[in-house]
Amino acid sequence: MRASRRPYRRWRLATSEPELDTDIEEDERGPLRRCIVTREQGERARMLRFGIAPDRTLVPDLAARLPGRGIWLSARADVIETARARGAFARAARGAVTVPSDLCSALQAGLTRRVVDHLGLARRAGQAVCGFQKAREVLAAGRAALVVQAADGSADERERFLSGARGVVVVRPISAAELGAVFGRDHVVHAVITPGRLAATLAADVERLAGVSGQPGMIVATPKDDDARR
């Protein structure tokens, strides 16, 4: 006599991971992520992910690699402040959460490190060129996916470098000294990144940094009237 089959059941292992809001669990399985404050969806690369440490402290996860479900926010300073002031982190995690008092500054520092690290990777991969003349040649040849200029560089020199450029994305996330350190120089004002995954990742990180810091992030270069006539 054959034994009767019992219905198959799924069992979930008990973990110490805090239970998160149902909407967030659904978003983790899809290509988009939903901000817990604005409820708007966006690409994960352009949003901020947070996790909850065992001691219930909120932990920024800028690389989105920590295990477990995440809490997602739009990369904007006002959204971060609203989440803190209205207890959105605790509601999303369904429990008490300790939010670091220096959260915004920690995010800015972390995103700046990511920008510098990705610039370094692009340089070592041969996908980044610095210096006015060499970078300008790459730009003029139409091989620049991204132009990186020093935030404290001369406005006139930056405009001269971009003279005649059309449709190229320009970012100014760090100082000339910081940009120079990437290339082993005292200072660098202009660099270009050629097309590839690193350029896309760098652009996304600069966009997040700009949103968190409230500073201008990216512009699309368009020629002035006199340049366009040349």
Sequence and secondary structure as in RCSB ss.txt:
>XXXX:A:sequence
MRASRRPYRRWRLATSEPELDTDIEEDERGPLRRCIVTREQGERARMLRFGIAPDRTLVPDLAARLPGRGIWLSA
RADVIETARARGAFARAARGAVTVPSDLCSALQAGLTRRVVDHLGLARRAGQAVCGFQKAREVLAAGRAALVVQA
ADGSADERERFLSGARGVVVVRPISAAELGAVFGRDHVVHAVITPGRLAATLAADVERLAGVSGQPGMIVATPKD
DDARR
>XXXX:A:secstr
               S     HHHHHHHTSSEEE TTT  EEEGGGEEEEEE TTSBEEE TTS SSS  EEEES
 HHHHHHHHHTTHHHHHHTS  B  TTHHHHHHHHHHHHHHHHHHHHHHTT EEESHHHHHHHHHTT  SEEEE 
TTS HHHHHHHTTT  S EEE  S HHHHHHHTTSS  SEEEE SSHHHHHHHHHHHHHHHHHTS  EEE    H
HHHT 
